[in-house]
Amino acid sequence: MNEFNFNNRETYLTFRAAWKKEYNELSQEIRNLKAKWTAEIRSGRGGTTIYSLIRKRREANAMMQLLAEAKIEAACQWTASREGVVA
């Protein structure tokens, strides 16, 4: 589990913006690799690009898990701040 320290809404939104930018770049890279792999297969050449594609997809899944954890932690920290309890 990752350690998140969202002091306020702005720090959470900054995290989300950075995450979104990185995820969009990764997503575009996955699209490009998939197109390259499809072209390799159609031309009859080996499909070695598939290994890079699988690795990038795993990275994307890990990023989605990170976002889910961050959302849960942000909600917990928000609730704790509303109750006056320091997390």
N, C-alpha and C positions, 0 to 999 in steps of 0.2 A: 504494500500500500504506500502511496506517495504522501508526502507531507505538503499540505497546502496551508498557506496563511493569508487569507483574504481579510485584510484589515477593514476594508469598506467595499462598497459597490464598485468603485472605480478600479481597485486592484483586481477584482474579479473580472470586470469588463476588459481590462488590459490583458489579462490571461486569456480570455476568450478570443480576443482579437488576434493575439499572437498564435493561438492554437488554430484558429480558422485559416489564417494565412499559410501556416505550415501544412495544414491538412489539404488545402486547395492545391498547393504545389505538389504534394505527394499524389493527390488524385489525378492531376494532369500527367504526372510522370507515369502513373499506372495506365492511363489511357494510351499514352504514346507507346509504352512497352507492349500493350495488348495489340495495338495496330501493327507494330513491328513483328510480333510473334505470329500474328495471323498471316502477314505477308510471307514470312519464312515458310510456314506450313503450306501455303498455297503454291509457292514456287518449288516445292519439293525438297527444299533444303532442311537441314535439321532444325529443331526448335529449341536451341539452347537459351533463347531469351526467356523461356518459361521459368527458369530458375530465378532470374531477377524479378520477374513478375510475381512469383509466389512470395519472395522475400518482401517486396514492396506491399503486397496485400496484407501480409502479417503485420508489417509496420502500421498500416492503416487501421487494422483491427486493434492493435495496441493503443493507438491514439484515441480510438473511440472509447476504449475501456478507461483510459486516462480522463477523458472528458466526463464520463459517467461518474467516476470517483470524485472529480472536482465539483460536480454539481451536488453530489451528496454532502461533501464536506462544506461547501458554501452554504447549503441549507442548514446544516448543523451549527455552523458558526453564526449564521444570521439568527437562528432560534436562540442560541445561547446569549447573544448580545441583547436580544429583546427581553430575556429573562433576567439579565444582569449577571449572568454567570460567565466567568472567563473560562474558555475552553483550553 
